[in-house]
Amino acid sequence: MKKIPQPQTLVSKPLREFKPLLQTQNKALLDCYENESEPLSEADQNLLYPILNSLEDHEERYEEVGPIAEGGEKKITRVHDKRLNRYVAMARSVRTNTKEEQEQFLREARLEANLGHPNIMPVFNMGLDSEETPFFTMELIPGDSLQTILKKIRAGDESYKRNFSLQNLLHIYLKVCDAIAYAHSRNVLHLDIKPANIRVGQFGEVFVCDWGLAKVTFNEESPIAPDTIGELDGDVLNEISLTGIIKGSPGFMAPEQTAAGGGKTFQTDIYALGALLYNLLTHKLPVQGNSNSELIKNTTEGRIVPPRRNSPDLRIPTGLAAVAMKALSLKPENRYDSVMELRHEIHQYLAGYPTDAGNANFITTFSLLMQRHSRITFLLIFFLLLLAVIMSVNLAVIRNGKLKAETNFALYRQEQQAVILLNKDLRNAIVSTVKSTSFMNLNLTLRVMESADTSGFSLKENQDLLAKKGAIHFMLHQFTTANRNFEEAGEKSTFFIRNIIPLSKKYAAIKPDGTHLLTHRQMADLIRDSKATNQRTSLILYHMYQNYIRNNPAQSPEEALPLAEAMLNKLNHVRGRTPPLKLSRTDKGYHLDLDGTPYKEYILKTDAAHNENVLRPLNLYSLNISHTSLSSETELAGIQLKELQMVGVNIPVGNLASRLQRLGVEKLVIDTDAYAPFVIKKLRTKCEVVNKPNVEKPD
């Protein structure tokens, strides 16, 4: 075989060691070995090591994409991080005139970066840009601020109302509590907790942002070594600006924040968390005021409007309202001791338990228990009733055969004790039902009362039971049966419904058949005939009306008009004959003219959970309440109006535009001279405003 000559100038040292072997191979194979020792080109290196090469590039790391938000302290932009190839949020200081302002901006970045928690906005980097302006970068979270979410809910956005129910908002609130509790464990106070500083991501992420007013407290009992890693140095991170400046957000800041040099503690953040909870429940601030100075004054004096009174149109749970009011206590020592204690209250409510602040009574506690175990409660009641029947039958058998054997006697004693306990529980449940002023689920309550064993009841308890049954039969228009119950109960035991008995007798003659309801006009006559002189009698009539309209809706507004007029007179304590209501039908819909009438209350309030507007069955398109004594538009809740005329009506103007928008009002007729120009301007952004000069109604 012919030998292949070896090019001595190109062969490396390792290759010469294998020269004898290579001499037996063909030249093509030798060329392959020689080519492997050649260096890679710059283009090949760029393809093989792109990340390493990007770090060697000394051009600007961040490329600005577009603005996100700007406030008085910082400007947030969306930037591209070229090194990590991702988009982040960059915060730049707006105030850069002095080194003190720049230092304070960087303190926020360092403090937030050292609070590593899933619900605190993470900080990635900080430094000075090409213009020597301080910046720091954070995670870019697609989503909305909690302030935007609440604004959308108030505006009636169905998607936001569906996605952010009270339950979902409370779960967001729990995550905020987690973040603040963690910060407190690191001796850090946020001091500016509000919806605008809470970010909610598209996938359930919750971040507490903007720690610009945060303060690191000092724990003298356990001093921290200066070189301890992970601990926060208050001397470095606390603000060094001049004291005597009030900093915070009016409406959310605690009373002690409104005083220059006021001591700030963990309870200061707990107050803000209480204000945040109040805002979630009512969509309003806990203190009212037309300016920041008035808000601060009311905050200092502790003038908190109770949530249920501030937003009567919303169903605000009593337990949560009590939690918010406790957290908003004027004195710090009266608030919750820690954020975790406040968080536990919210967790208790979400789990279906009463809150400690609510001081729930037996009825509320029992109601929550049944709600937590609704299916089991139904089965248990059915089982107890069935067991009571079975026990009654078994007892008769056991009594006849107890002498046959000692074993049967022991069984008898055991069963007897069970029946005693069962009857005691049933008796207590029936007595509680009789004493309760609630008349919900009339048919179910009546069936339970009629199936109860009353052999152990006292004479007074039996009389009260019969009176309650009579009242329920009366409300169901079963007048003949109601009269029998009243007669058996005796008039002395039924003094609280003494005005009901004559009505029951009268309408038993009009409608002796208990299987059908009165007509709307007959029901109106019954309401007019009633002369209730005590609260409980009126409550029976109000519950009767609510049950009636739920089960017997009017065929037309004209049919519903007499009953609505009767209820208006009853609610407003109008006696004697009054001019008939002026209901007319237009091309757009029904119009009711109440101009100059004595009506100022339209809401029938039977209990906290069941309110009814007596004008709702009229299906109104427009309403004229001019020259009436109506003092709050909340009396119009429950009806959807397109047009409203209210000339000469004294209604508070605070947030009037938003409140009318929630009622659905698109056209408003008022005397524009009676309102300030800024109020008229605000109203015109929400609806069409038509001016009608006020002309006093003649007496």
Sequence and secondary structure as in RCSB ss.txt:
>XXXX:A:sequence
MKKIPQPQTLVSKPLREFKPLLQTQNKALLDCYENESEPLSEADQNLLYPILNSLEDHEERYEEVGPIAEGGEKK
ITRVHDKRLNRYVAMARSVRTNTKEEQEQFLREARLEANLGHPNIMPVFNMGLDSEETPFFTMELIPGDSLQTIL
KKIRAGDESYKRNFSLQNLLHIYLKVCDAIAYAHSRNVLHLDIKPANIRVGQFGEVFVCDWGLAKVTFNEESPIA
PDTIGELDGDVLNEISLTGIIKGSPGFMAPEQTAAGGGKTFQTDIYALGALLYNLLTHKLPVQGNSNSELIKNTT
EGRIVPPRRNSPDLRIPTGLAAVAMKALSLKPENRYDSVMELRHEIHQYLAGYPTDAGNANFITTFSLLMQRHSR
ITFLLIFFLLLLAVIMSVNLAVIRNGKLKAETNFALYRQEQQAVILLNKDLRNAIVSTVKSTSFMNLNLTLRVME
SADTSGFSLKENQDLLAKKGAIHFMLHQFTTANRNFEEAGEKSTFFIRNIIPLSKKYAAIKPDGTHLLTHRQMAD
LIRDSKATNQRTSLILYHMYQNYIRNNPAQSPEEALPLAEAMLNKLNHVRGRTPPLKLSRTDKGYHLDLDGTPYK
EYILKTDAAHNENVLRPLNLYSLNISHTSLSSETELAGIQLKELQMVGVNIPVGNLASRLQRLGVEKLVIDTDAY
APFVIKKLRTKCEVVNKPNVEKPD
>XXXX:A:secstr
       TTT  HHHHHTHHHHTTS HHHHHHHHHHTS   HHHHHHH HHHHHHH  S SEEEEEEEEE SSEE
EEEEEETTTTEEEEEEEES  SSHHHHHHHHHHHHHHHT   TTB  EEEEEE TTS EEEEE    EEEHHHHH
HHHHTT HHHHHHS HHHHHHHHHHHHHHHHHHHHTTEE     GGGEEEETTS EEE   TT EE   TTS   
TT TT   HHHHS  S SS   S TTTS GGGSSTT    HHHHHHHHHHHHHHHHHSS SS  SSHHHHHHHHH
TT    HHHH TTS   HHHHHHHHHHT SSGGGS SSHHHHHHHHHHHHTT   TTTT  HHHHHHHHHHHTHH
HHHHHHHHHHHHHHHHHHHHHHHHHHTTS HHHHHHHHHHHHHHHHHHHHHHHHHHHHHH     SHHHHHHHHH
TS  TT  HHHHHHHHHHHHHHHHHTT HHHHHHHHHHH GGGGGGGTTHHHHHHHHHHH   TTS   HHHHHH
HHHH    SHHHHHHHHHHHHHHHHHS  SSHHHHHHHHHHHHHHHTT  S     EEEE SSSEEEE TT S  
  EEEEETTEEEETTGGG EEEEE TTS    GGGGTTS  SEEE TT     TTHHHHHHHTT  EEEE GGGS
 HHHHHHHHHHSEEEE        
